Amino acid sequence: RCTMNKKLLSVSIISAFTLAFATGCTTQEKTAPVVSVAEQAAPAISEIDRSYLLSSDRLTEVDGDTLAVASEEQVAALKAQFENLKDGDEVVIPAGKYANLGQVTITANDITIKAEQAGSAWITGLIQFELKGDDITLDGLVFTEGGPNERFGAVRMMGNGNTLQNSTFYYFNHDYTYEPDERRSEYPKYLWVSLWGKDGKVINNRFEGKQKRGTLIGVQKDDTADNHLIANNIFMDQKPNQFNEFDIKEAIRYNGNSWEAIRIGDSKASQWDSSSKFVNNLMIDMDGERELISIKSGDNTISGNTIFQSTALISLRHGKGNTVENNMILGNGKRLTGGVRIYDEDHVIRNNYIANTRGRDGLIEGNADLRGGIVINTGIIDVANGEQLDQSVKGKELNKQWTPKNITIENNSLVDTEWGIIYGNQTHRVSLFNNAEVEKIYAGVDVAFKHNVVDNSQSPEFVSVRATQDYPLVGATYTDETYVGQVTDSELIESYSVELPKMTVENGINAYQGEGADVSKLAVVTAETAGPDYVLENTTK
């Protein structure tokens, strides 16, 4: 049943590119599909590779070589249509490559802009869709052979209820100025997508090959909850230093920062809730920096994601009350892989499966970069006595390190992890731009460990738990913990077993009786459910 009439737009463009504008109702709900755990037999974790993760019979091929390049007149006509949209309009873009649309600002509400054939409308050159209206959907578009027209991305979602779906960003790293500045040799940070309004959805997209500085997706927030949904996307092949950004040694600490796949919030807004969900995404070879999913706000859920061969961690950097659960983190033996790193308060790390991770320390000195399955970082404030970070206190601003407090770590399975559960002992620098060390460092407070298994039985030389006399945890509790492998400073740990519970293998995943992750809540995400319903051929990196 129609709830709003779509207006019919008349367009007269005489060319092979007829811009079709359709009337009628969209019956498709703008929500991510609910995907149940697959019942078919899954391969063993050691047998999973990129090909397995990215294969699906549901994908149709889109051949870039078959797409004609639109003329400047056709591009100008399309841009004019975008900028004259009225509430309720729908735009259908025929197959082709549309270059240098530049800044496209849409102020109307309830707009749909979609490719006539998903994956066949390529937006090239410089572009930013600035979505100022509410309930705007971009569907089936490809952003490639160009770059963002402005630093907050090719899609800047300013209104409420905006959606980006079934679209692709492919090596969209070009055409904008990318040089170190004169002030401190810092490279610019360009995003691909930013969310500013509320109730945004980024669902079933593919983000491939981000290779310049700037987080891929950024959530900018105020003091109210955002309620964004980022679900069923594929993220792959984010790589730093492809343009020799790290050659400037005195600038490496900050030029090596801001390469995350997603950042939800920022330090100044971090003590407010975002209440956003990052769920059921597939991440492959995402090697930007130590932070993969950078949480800088509260009440977010990071759940059901598969992270494969990525040298970056889920990072609870700022903000309170975040939940990290039911994720599959598979290092596949790659150096610098890890799981979750923790700052701030009231988080729950539950029912994650972390396997085959390798490496202990990152490559950039001074960036407090410990790699491990679960890392409880040190901080610079005395949370045991109620101290807080405060934007008005010099040296204790909100972008500093909030000591972890009231953290629940329960029912996680860590299998074949070179560094398993790590109690931080790192010092901290004054800032990214000041290499002096902070004088006073504090260990985590009130960390509850319950029913976790760290199984390094296949590599008994690996460190299952790294406790430390330097900064022993304060008020840590232990319930039915099992640690097989090396445990350093074990006298600091109240109790744990060194004998594995009975184990079975279910859907390729180790299941430990009564402890560790409940494997019925785990599934490896593949292209069967994540990403768009097409795959590109004959593309240009």
C-alpha positions as CSV (number, residue, x, y, z in Angstrom):
1,R,0.0,0.0,0.0
2,C,1.3,3.5,-0.9
3,T,1.9,5.8,2.0
4,M,3.2,8.6,-0.2
5,N,2.8,9.4,-3.9
6,K,6.0,9.6,-5.9
7,K,6.0,12.5,-8.3
8,L,6.8,11.8,-11.9
9,L,9.6,13.9,-13.2
10,S,9.8,14.7,-16.9
11,V,13.3,14.6,-18.3
12,S,14.4,15.4,-21.8
13,I,17.9,14.3,-22.4
14,I,18.5,13.2,-26.0
15,S,21.3,10.6,-25.9
16,A,22.1,7.0,-25.4
17,F,21.8,7.8,-21.7
18,T,18.2,8.2,-21.0
19,L,17.8,9.1,-17.4
20,A,14.8,7.2,-16.2
21,F,12.8,8.5,-13.3
22,A,10.2,6.0,-12.0
23,T,7.0,6.4,-10.2
24,G,5.5,3.9,-7.8
25,C,6.1,2.6,-4.3
26,T,9.2,0.9,-3.0
27,T,8.1,-2.2,-1.1
28,Q,11.6,-3.1,0.1
29,E,12.0,-2.4,3.8
30,K,15.1,-0.3,4.5
31,T,16.4,-2.7,7.2
32,A,19.3,-5.2,7.2
33,P,18.2,-8.7,6.6
34,V,18.1,-10.9,9.6
35,V,20.5,-13.7,9.0
36,S,20.3,-16.9,11.1
37,V,23.3,-19.0,11.8
38,A,23.9,-21.2,8.7
39,E,23.1,-24.8,9.3
40,Q,25.3,-26.3,6.6
41,A,28.6,-27.9,7.5
42,A,31.3,-25.3,7.8
43,P,35.0,-25.8,7.0
44,A,37.6,-26.0,9.8
45,I,38.9,-22.5,10.8
46,S,42.3,-23.4,9.3
47,E,40.7,-24.1,5.9
48,I,39.0,-20.7,5.6
49,D,40.5,-18.4,3.0
50,R,39.5,-15.2,1.0
51,S,38.0,-17.2,-1.8
52,Y,35.6,-19.1,0.6
53,L,34.6,-15.9,2.3
54,L,33.9,-13.9,-0.9
55,S,32.1,-16.6,-2.9
56,S,28.4,-16.8,-3.3
57,D,26.0,-18.0,-6.0
58,R,23.8,-14.9,-5.4
59,L,26.3,-12.5,-7.0
60,T,25.9,-11.3,-10.6
61,E,28.9,-10.0,-12.5
62,V,29.1,-6.3,-13.7
63,D,31.7,-5.7,-16.3
64,G,33.2,-2.3,-16.3
65,D,34.4,-2.6,-19.9
66,T,30.8,-2.6,-21.1
67,L,29.9,0.7,-19.4
68,A,29.9,3.8,-21.6
69,V,31.3,7.1,-20.4
70,A,28.6,9.8,-20.0
71,S,29.2,13.1,-21.8
72,E,29.7,16.3,-19.8
73,E,26.1,17.4,-20.9
74,Q,24.7,14.1,-19.5
75,V,26.5,14.5,-16.2
76,A,25.3,18.1,-15.9
77,A,21.7,17.1,-16.6
78,L,22.0,14.3,-14.0
79,K,23.4,16.8,-11.4
80,A,20.6,19.3,-12.2
81,Q,18.0,16.5,-11.5
82,F,19.6,15.7,-8.2
83,E,19.6,19.3,-7.1
84,N,16.0,19.9,-8.1
85,L,14.4,16.9,-6.4
86,K,11.1,17.3,-4.6
87,D,9.9,15.3,-1.6
88,G,9.1,11.7,-2.6
89,D,11.0,11.6,-5.9
90,E,12.8,8.6,-7.2
91,V,15.8,8.7,-9.6
92,V,16.8,5.6,-11.6
93,I,20.3,6.0,-13.2
94,P,21.0,4.0,-16.4
95,A,24.2,2.0,-16.8
96,G,27.3,4.1,-17.4
97,K,30.2,6.1,-15.9
98,Y,29.3,9.6,-14.6
99,A,32.4,11.7,-13.9
100,N,33.0,14.7,-11.6
101,L,29.5,15.3,-10.3
102,G,31.3,17.4,-7.7
103,Q,29.2,18.6,-4.7
104,V,25.7,17.3,-4.9
105,T,23.4,18.7,-2.1
106,I,20.0,17.1,-1.6
107,T,17.6,18.9,0.7
108,A,14.3,17.1,-0.2
109,N,13.0,14.2,1.9
110,D,11.9,10.6,1.1
111,I,14.2,10.4,-2.0
112,T,15.5,7.2,-3.6
113,I,18.5,7.3,-6.0
114,K,19.3,4.0,-7.5
115,A,21.1,2.3,-10.3
116,E,18.8,0.8,-13.0
117,Q,20.9,-2.3,-12.7
118,A,22.6,-2.6,-9.4
119,G,26.4,-2.1,-9.7
120,S,26.2,-0.6,-13.3
121,A,26.0,3.2,-12.4
122,W,29.6,4.2,-11.7
123,I,30.2,7.5,-10.0
124,T,33.7,8.5,-10.9
125,G,36.0,11.5,-10.4
126,L,35.3,13.9,-7.5
127,I,31.9,13.5,-5.8
128,Q,30.1,14.2,-2.5
129,F,26.4,13.4,-2.0
130,E,25.5,15.7,0.8
131,L,22.2,14.3,2.1
132,K,20.6,17.1,4.1
133,G,17.1,15.8,3.8
134,D,15.6,12.9,5.7
135,D,14.9,9.4,4.5
136,I,17.1,9.5,1.5
137,T,18.3,6.2,0.0
138,L,21.3,5.6,-2.2
139,D,21.0,2.1,-3.7
140,G,23.3,0.1,-6.0
141,L,25.8,2.8,-6.9
142,V,29.6,2.2,-7.5
143,F,32.2,4.8,-6.4
144,T,35.5,4.2,-8.2
145,E,38.1,5.8,-10.4
146,G,38.0,9.0,-8.3
147,G,37.7,10.3,-4.8
148,P,35.6,12.3,-2.3
149,N,35.0,15.9,-3.2
150,E,35.3,17.0,0.5
151,R,37.1,15.4,3.4
152,F,33.9,14.0,5.0
153,G,33.5,11.6,2.2
154,A,31.7,10.8,-1.1
155,V,28.5,10.2,1.0
156,R,27.8,12.6,3.8
157,M,24.6,11.7,5.6
158,M,23.4,14.8,7.3
159,G,19.7,14.1,7.7
160,N,17.9,11.5,9.7
161,G,16.9,8.0,8.4
162,N,19.3,8.1,5.4
163,T,20.5,4.8,3.9
164,L,23.4,3.6,1.8
165,Q,22.8,0.1,0.5
166,N,23.9,-2.4,-2.1
167,S,26.7,0.0,-3.2
168,T,30.5,-0.4,-3.7
169,F,33.5,1.8,-3.0
170,Y,36.4,0.4,-5.0
171,Y,39.9,2.0,-4.5
172,F,38.3,5.4,-4.3
173,N,41.6,7.1,-3.4
174,H,42.2,9.6,-6.2
175,D,41.8,13.1,-7.7
176,Y,41.9,15.0,-4.4
177,T,45.0,16.8,-3.2
178,Y,47.0,14.5,-0.9
179,E,50.2,16.1,0.4
180,P,51.8,16.6,3.8
181,D,51.0,20.1,5.2
182,E,53.7,22.7,6.0
183,R,52.8,23.0,9.7
184,R,53.9,19.5,10.8
185,S,54.1,17.3,7.7
186,E,50.7,15.8,8.4
187,Y,48.7,14.1,5.6
188,P,45.0,15.0,5.2
189,K,42.3,12.7,6.4
190,Y,39.6,11.9,3.8
191,L,36.7,9.6,4.7
192,W,34.6,7.6,2.3
193,V,31.3,7.9,4.3
194,S,30.2,10.0,7.2
195,L,27.0,9.9,9.3
196,W,25.9,13.1,11.1
197,G,22.1,12.7,11.6
198,K,20.2,9.9,13.4
199,D,18.9,6.4,12.4
200,G,21.3,6.0,9.5
201,K,21.7,2.7,7.8
202,V,24.8,1.4,5.9
203,I,23.9,-2.1,4.8
204,N,25.1,-4.7,2.3
205,N,27.8,-2.5,0.8
206,R,31.4,-3.4,-0.2
207,F,34.3,-1.1,0.8
208,E,37.5,-2.2,-0.9
209,G,40.9,-0.8,-1.1
210,K,41.0,2.3,1.0
211,Q,44.7,3.3,0.8
212,K,44.9,6.9,1.9
213,R,44.7,8.4,5.4
214,G,41.3,8.9,7.0
215,T,38.8,6.5,8.6
216,L,36.7,4.7,6.1
217,I,33.3,5.4,7.8
218,G,33.0,8.1,10.5
219,V,30.1,8.8,12.9
220,Q,30.0,12.4,14.0
221,K,27.7,12.9,17.0
222,D,26.2,15.3,19.5
223,D,24.9,14.6,23.0
224,T,21.9,12.4,21.9
225,A,21.9,8.8,20.8
226,D,22.4,8.1,17.1
227,N,20.9,4.6,16.6
228,H,22.8,3.9,13.4
229,L,22.9,0.4,11.9
230,I,26.1,-0.7,10.0
231,A,25.3,-4.2,9.0
232,N,26.1,-7.0,6.5
233,N,28.9,-5.0,4.7
234,I,32.2,-6.3,3.3
235,F,35.3,-4.3,4.2
236,M,38.6,-5.4,2.6
237,D,42.2,-4.5,1.7
238,Q,42.7,-1.3,3.7
239,K,46.4,-0.6,3.6
240,P,48.5,2.3,5.0
241,N,51.7,3.7,3.7
242,Q,51.0,3.0,0.0
243,F,52.0,6.6,-0.8
244,N,55.0,6.6,1.5
245,E,53.3,8.5,4.3
246,F,55.6,6.9,6.9
247,D,58.8,8.2,5.3
248,I,58.6,11.4,7.4
249,K,59.9,9.8,10.6
250,E,59.1,12.8,12.9
251,A,55.4,12.6,11.8
252,I,55.0,8.9,11.8
253,R,52.9,8.7,15.0
254,Y,50.1,10.9,13.7
255,N,50.4,10.0,10.0
256,G,50.1,6.3,11.2
257,N,46.9,7.2,13.0
258,S,43.3,7.6,11.5
259,W,43.3,4.5,9.3
260,E,40.3,2.8,10.9
261,A,37.5,1.0,9.1
262,I,35.0,2.8,11.2
263,R,35.0,5.3,14.0
264,I,31.9,5.8,16.1
265,G,32.1,9.1,17.8
266,D,35.2,11.1,18.8
267,S,36.9,12.0,22.0
268,K,35.0,15.2,22.7
269,A,31.6,13.4,22.3
270,S,32.8,10.1,23.8
271,Q,31.0,10.3,27.1
272,W,27.6,10.4,25.3
273,D,25.9,7.3,24.0
274,S,25.7,6.6,20.3
275,S,23.6,3.4,20.7
276,S,24.7,2.2,17.3
277,K,25.1,-1.3,16.0
278,F,28.0,-2.7,13.9
279,V,26.8,-6.2,13.2
280,N,27.3,-9.1,10.8
281,N,30.0,-7.5,8.8
282,L,32.9,-9.3,7.0
283,M,36.3,-7.7,7.3
284,I,39.3,-9.2,5.3
285,D,42.9,-8.0,5.3
286,M,42.0,-4.7,6.9
287,D,45.5,-3.5,7.9
288,G,45.1,0.2,8.4
289,E,46.4,0.6,12.0
290,R,46.0,-0.8,15.5
291,E,42.3,0.3,15.6
292,L,39.9,-1.5,13.2
293,I,36.6,-0.6,14.8
294,S,37.3,2.5,16.9
295,I,34.6,3.1,19.5
296,K,34.6,6.6,20.9
297,S,31.1,6.8,22.4
298,G,28.8,4.7,24.6
299,D,26.2,1.9,24.4
300,N,27.3,0.5,21.1
301,T,27.0,-3.1,20.0
302,I,29.8,-4.9,18.0
303,S,28.3,-8.3,17.3
304,G,28.4,-11.2,14.8
305,N,31.2,-9.8,12.7
306,T,33.9,-12.0,11.0
307,I,37.3,-10.4,11.0
308,F,39.8,-12.3,8.9
309,Q,43.6,-11.8,8.6
310,S,43.3,-8.1,9.7
311,T,46.2,-6.5,11.6
312,A,43.9,-4.2,13.6
313,L,41.8,-4.7,16.7
314,I,38.3,-3.8,17.9
315,S,39.2,-0.8,20.0
316,L,37.0,0.5,22.9
317,R,39.0,3.7,22.9
318,H,36.6,6.1,24.6
319,G,33.1,5.8,26.0
320,K,31.2,3.5,28.3
321,G,28.9,0.5,28.3
322,N,29.8,-1.0,25.0
323,T,29.2,-4.7,24.1
324,V,31.5,-6.8,22.0
325,E,30.0,-10.3,21.5
326,N,29.6,-13.2,19.2
327,N,32.5,-12.1,16.9
328,M,34.7,-14.5,14.9
329,I,38.3,-13.0,14.9
330,L,40.5,-15.2,12.7
331,G,44.2,-14.1,12.4
332,N,45.1,-17.0,10.1
333,G,48.7,-16.8,11.5
334,K,49.3,-13.3,10.1
335,R,51.7,-11.0,12.0
336,L,50.1,-8.2,14.2
337,T,46.6,-9.7,14.2
338,G,44.7,-9.4,17.5
339,G,41.2,-9.2,19.0
340,V,39.9,-6.5,21.4
341,R,41.6,-3.6,23.2
342,I,39.9,-1.9,26.1
343,Y,39.9,1.5,27.8
344,D,37.2,3.3,29.8
345,E,34.3,1.7,31.8
346,D,31.4,-0.7,32.0
347,H,32.1,-2.8,28.9
348,V,31.1,-6.4,28.2
349,I,33.3,-8.7,26.1
350,R,31.3,-11.9,25.7
351,N,31.2,-15.0,23.6
352,N,33.9,-14.1,21.1
353,Y,36.0,-16.7,19.2
354,I,39.6,-15.4,18.7
355,A,41.9,-17.8,16.8
356,N,45.4,-18.0,15.2
357,T,46.4,-14.4,16.1
358,R,50.1,-13.5,16.0
359,G,52.2,-10.6,17.3
360,R,52.7,-8.6,20.4
361,D,53.6,-5.0,19.6
362,G,52.8,-2.7,16.7
363,L,55.4,-1.2,14.4
364,I,55.0,2.4,15.4
365,E,56.9,3.2,18.6
366,G,55.1,5.3,21.2
367,N,51.5,4.5,20.1
368,A,50.6,2.3,23.1
369,D,50.2,-0.5,20.6
370,L,49.9,-3.9,22.3
371,R,48.5,-6.7,20.1
372,G,46.8,-9.7,21.8
373,G,43.5,-11.6,21.9
374,I,42.1,-9.4,24.6
375,V,44.1,-6.4,25.9
376,I,43.2,-4.6,29.1
377,N,45.2,-1.4,28.6
378,T,46.7,0.9,31.3
379,G,45.4,4.5,31.7
380,I,46.4,7.8,33.1
381,I,43.7,8.4,35.7
382,D,43.0,6.9,39.1
383,V,39.5,5.4,38.4
384,A,39.6,3.4,41.7
385,N,39.2,6.7,43.5
386,G,36.7,8.2,41.0
387,E,39.1,10.3,38.9
388,Q,37.7,11.1,35.4
389,L,39.1,12.6,32.3
390,D,38.0,16.2,31.9
391,Q,38.2,18.4,28.8
392,S,39.1,21.4,31.0
393,V,42.0,19.8,32.8
394,K,45.3,20.1,31.0
395,G,46.9,16.7,30.5
396,K,43.7,14.9,31.4
397,E,41.5,15.8,28.4
398,L,39.0,13.4,26.9
399,N,41.3,12.3,24.2
400,K,43.7,10.7,26.7
401,Q,43.7,7.2,28.1
402,W,40.8,6.5,30.5
403,T,41.8,3.6,32.7
404,P,39.6,0.5,32.3
405,K,37.1,-0.1,35.1
406,N,34.2,-2.4,35.7
407,I,34.9,-4.7,32.7
408,T,33.2,-8.1,32.2
409,I,35.1,-10.6,30.1
410,E,33.1,-13.8,29.9
411,N,32.7,-17.0,27.8
412,N,35.4,-16.1,25.2
413,S,37.4,-18.8,23.4
414,L,41.0,-17.9,22.5
415,V,42.6,-20.6,20.4
416,D,46.2,-20.7,19.2
417,T,46.8,-17.0,20.1
418,E,50.5,-16.0,20.5
419,W,49.4,-13.4,23.1
420,G,46.1,-14.3,24.7
421,I,44.7,-12.2,27.5
422,I,47.1,-9.3,28.1
423,Y,47.2,-7.1,31.2
424,G,48.7,-3.8,30.0
425,N,52.0,-2.4,31.2
426,Q,52.5,0.3,28.6
427,T,53.4,3.9,29.3
428,H,51.6,6.7,27.5
429,R,52.8,9.8,25.6
430,V,51.4,13.2,26.4
431,S,49.8,13.3,22.9
432,L,50.1,12.2,19.3
433,F,52.1,15.4,18.8
434,N,54.2,15.4,22.0
435,N,56.4,12.4,22.7
436,A,57.0,13.1,26.3
437,E,55.8,10.3,28.6
438,V,53.0,10.7,31.1
439,E,54.4,10.3,34.7
440,K,51.6,8.4,36.4
441,I,50.1,5.2,34.9
442,Y,47.3,3.0,36.4
443,A,46.2,-0.6,35.8
444,G,42.6,-1.7,35.1
445,V,40.2,-1.9,38.1
446,D,37.4,-4.3,38.8
447,V,37.8,-6.7,35.8
448,A,35.7,-9.8,36.1
449,F,36.9,-12.9,34.2
450,K,34.3,-15.6,33.9
451,H,34.3,-19.0,32.0
452,N,37.0,-18.0,29.4
453,V,39.2,-20.6,27.7
454,V,42.7,-19.8,26.4
455,D,43.8,-22.9,24.5
456,N,47.4,-22.8,23.4
457,S,47.7,-26.6,23.7
458,Q,49.0,-26.8,20.1
459,S,51.7,-24.2,20.8
460,P,52.5,-24.4,24.5
461,E,55.2,-21.7,24.2
462,F,52.5,-19.1,23.5
463,V,51.5,-16.8,26.3
464,S,47.9,-17.5,27.3
465,V,47.8,-14.8,29.9
466,R,50.3,-12.0,30.4
467,A,49.9,-10.7,33.9
468,T,52.5,-8.1,35.1
469,Q,54.1,-7.0,38.3
470,D,54.5,-3.6,36.8
471,Y,50.8,-2.8,36.9
472,P,48.8,-5.6,38.5
473,L,45.1,-5.4,37.9
474,V,43.1,-4.0,40.9
475,G,40.1,-6.0,42.2
476,A,40.2,-8.6,39.4
477,T,38.0,-11.7,39.9
478,Y,38.2,-15.1,38.3
479,T,35.4,-17.7,37.9
480,D,36.0,-21.0,36.1
481,E,38.9,-19.8,33.9
482,T,41.1,-22.2,31.9
483,Y,44.5,-21.1,30.6
484,V,46.6,-23.7,28.7
485,G,50.0,-22.3,27.7
486,Q,52.4,-19.9,29.4
487,V,51.0,-17.7,32.2
488,T,53.4,-14.9,33.3
489,D,53.4,-13.7,36.9
490,S,50.8,-16.3,37.6
491,E,50.8,-15.6,41.4
492,L,48.8,-12.4,40.5
493,I,45.9,-14.6,39.3
494,E,43.6,-15.8,42.0
495,S,42.6,-19.1,40.3
496,Y,42.5,-20.9,37.0
497,S,42.6,-24.4,35.6
498,V,45.3,-25.7,33.3
499,E,43.2,-28.6,32.0
500,L,41.0,-28.1,29.1
501,P,37.3,-29.0,29.4
502,K,36.0,-31.7,27.1
503,M,36.1,-30.3,23.5
504,T,34.1,-31.1,20.4
505,V,34.3,-29.4,17.0
506,E,31.0,-27.9,15.8
507,N,30.8,-26.1,12.4
508,G,34.6,-26.1,12.3
509,I,34.7,-24.3,15.7
510,N,36.1,-25.6,19.0
511,A,33.4,-26.0,21.6
512,Y,34.5,-26.4,25.2
513,Q,32.0,-28.0,27.5
514,G,30.7,-25.5,30.1
515,E,33.2,-22.8,29.2
516,G,34.4,-20.6,26.4
517,A,32.1,-19.4,23.6
518,D,28.7,-20.9,22.9
519,V,29.3,-21.9,19.3
520,S,25.5,-22.0,18.5
521,K,25.7,-18.2,18.6
522,L,28.7,-18.0,16.2
523,A,28.8,-18.1,12.4
524,V,31.4,-17.2,9.8
525,V,30.1,-14.3,7.7
526,T,30.5,-14.7,4.0
527,A,29.4,-13.0,0.8
528,E,26.3,-15.2,1.0
529,T,24.9,-12.6,3.4
530,A,27.3,-9.7,3.4
531,G,28.0,-7.1,0.7
532,P,26.0,-6.2,-2.4
533,D,24.3,-8.7,-4.8
534,Y,26.8,-8.2,-7.6
535,V,30.6,-8.3,-8.1
536,L,32.6,-6.0,-10.3
537,E,34.9,-7.1,-13.2
538,N,37.4,-5.1,-15.2
539,T,37.9,-2.4,-12.6
540,T,40.8,0.1,-12.1
541,K,42.6,0.4,-8.8
